Amino acid sequence: MELDTLKELWVKSSKSGSFLNPEDIQNMLRNENQGALNKLIRLEKTFIFIAILIIPFFWATLYMHSLIKNEFSTGLVWLGIVFTAYVVYTFFMQCYKYKYLKSINMMSMNIIAVSKLITKYKKIVVYDLVVGFCWAIPFVCFLILVMLGKNESVGVYIFFAIYTILLFIVAIMLHRKYYFKRILSIQQTLKEIKEFQKDE
């Protein structure tokens, strides 16, 4: 809801003689923010379940690969360990972000306090994204090293290079759509509430 629309509604109600309670308008804005916050909470909860499911799926994939190739090299074992370590980190990070967002109450907390918490959450999301990139690059390099001993064709390495680049692009796009847009929406609404409080 735009601040100008709220102000226009306020003026019209004043002219018509019907009093529009400022607290009601602020509650409408807070409810809007709570809805966006709940979407972020559900997103973090979804990633927690994904982190739980992906580890057995990854190891099952390695096991199937070993059955097909009739081998299970030390390199693949270390690959699985490195991947598992990152997913475990992701699991705890998602749990932390989930609990962090659950601690925010748009309806009862002070606007300034909420603004600081949301700004900190945005920094946490950026940090987590950077950690993911910093892990993905050496992981792919390690994967290529494992494959070097298997006399794979050049096309396979080109595929993994393109796949990695696309993975980074998709990760940025998903974060922009599901994280940063919602965070920006919350921050803008918080600004509207602050401006509305000044005009009272």
N, C-alpha and C positions, 0 to 999 in steps of 0.2 A: 504494500500500500504506500503510495507516494505522500510525502509530507504536504505538498501543495493541495492535494485532494482532501487531506484531513483539514487543512486550514480553511479551504473553501466550504467544507461541510460545517465547520465551526461558525463561520461568518453567517451562513444561511440560517443556521439554527438560532443564532443570536437575533437576526432580523425578524424571524418568524415568532420570536418570543418564547420558543421552546429551548430550555437550557440543556445543552449537551455536556455531560460530565467529562472533564478532561481525563479523569482516571479511566473512564470507559475506553477512550481512544487509546490511551497508553497500554491498556490491557489487550486491546485488539492487536497492537504492534508487538507486544510481548508474546501473544499467542502465535503470531506469524513467525516470530523468531524461534519459539519453542518447537514449532512444526519442522523448521529447517534443521534445528538441533537434533530432533528425533530421527531425521533421515540420516544424519551423520552417525548417530549412535547405532542404528540398524546396519549401516555400512561396516562399521568397525566390528560388530557382532558377526556379520557374514564372513569377514576375513578371518576371524578367529576359527570358525568352523572349517574354512578352506585350509587353514594352516594345519589343523588336526588331521584332515583327510589326505592332504597331499603327500605326507611322509610315507605312509604305507603304500600309496599309489606309486610313488617314485621308486621305492625299493622293489615293488612287484614288477615294475617295468625293467629294472636292471636284472632281476632274476629271470624274467622271460627272455631278455636279450642273451643272458648266459646260456640258457637252454637252447636257443636257436643257434648261437655261435659255438656251443659246446665248450665254453670257457668262461671263467669269472676272474679277470685279472685284478692285480693289486691296485692298478690305476682306477678301475671302476669302483672298487671299494672306497678309495680315498675320495673319489668324485661324490659318491653317496654320502660320505661323512661330512664333506664340506657343504653339500646342499642341505643336509639335515640340520647342521649347525646354524645355517642362515634361517631356515624355516622355524627352528626353535626360538631364535632371536625375534623373528617376525611375530610369532605367537605371543611372546611376552610383551612385545611392543604394542600389539593390537589390544591385549588385555589392559595395558596401562592407558592407552588412549580411550578405550571404552569406559573404564572407571573414571577417567578424567572428565569426559563429557557428561557422565551420569551425575557428577558432583555439581554441575552447573544447573541452576534453576532460574529460568528467565522471568518467572512470575514473582519471585520473592527477593532475588538478589539485587543489590545496587547496580545501576547501569555501568558505572565506572569500573566496578569489580568484574562485571561480566565482560566488558570490553577488554580488560587486561587478560582475562582467562582465554578469550577467543583469540587474541593476538598471540598468546603463548602457544595455543593449540596449533595455529597456523605455522609457527616456527618448528614445532614438533613434526608436523606433516612434511615440511620441507627437508628437515634433517633426516627423516626416515627415507624419503625419496633419494636423497644424496647417498645414504648408506647403501641402499639397494643398487644404485649405479656402481658405487665403488666395489661392491661385492660381485656384481654381474660380470664386469670386465675381466678380472682375474679368473673367475669361474669358467668363462668361455675359453680363455687362453689355456687353462688347465685341461679343459675338455679337448681342445685341439692337440695338446701335447700327448694326451692319452691316445688320440686317434692316429698320431704320427707313426706310431709303431705298428699300425695295422695296414699301412700302405693304401690309405684311402685316396681316391682321386681328387684332383684339384677342385673339381666341381663341388665336392662335399664341403671343403673349407670355404669356398665362396658362398655356399648356401648358409653356413653358420654365421659368416660375417654379415650377410644381408639380414638374416634372422635376428641377430643381436641388435642391429641398427633399428629394425622395425619394432623390436621389443621395447627399446628405449622410447621411440616415438609414441607407441601405443600407451606406455606407462604415463608419459607426460600428458597425453590427451585425456586419459581416464582420470588422472588426478585433477586436471583442470575442470573437467565436467562434474565429477562427483565430490570433489573436495573444495577446490578453490572458489568455484562459483557459489557454492552454498555458504562458505565462510564469508565471502564478499557480501552476499545477500544479508547475512546476519549483521555484519559490521555496518552496512548502510542503514539498516533498520534501527540499529542502536543510535546512529547519528540522528535519525529522524526523531527518536524519542528525546534525545538531549535537546534538539532544537525546539521541539514542542514544549518541553519543560521550561525553556527560557522565555517562551512567548506567553506563558500563563500569567 
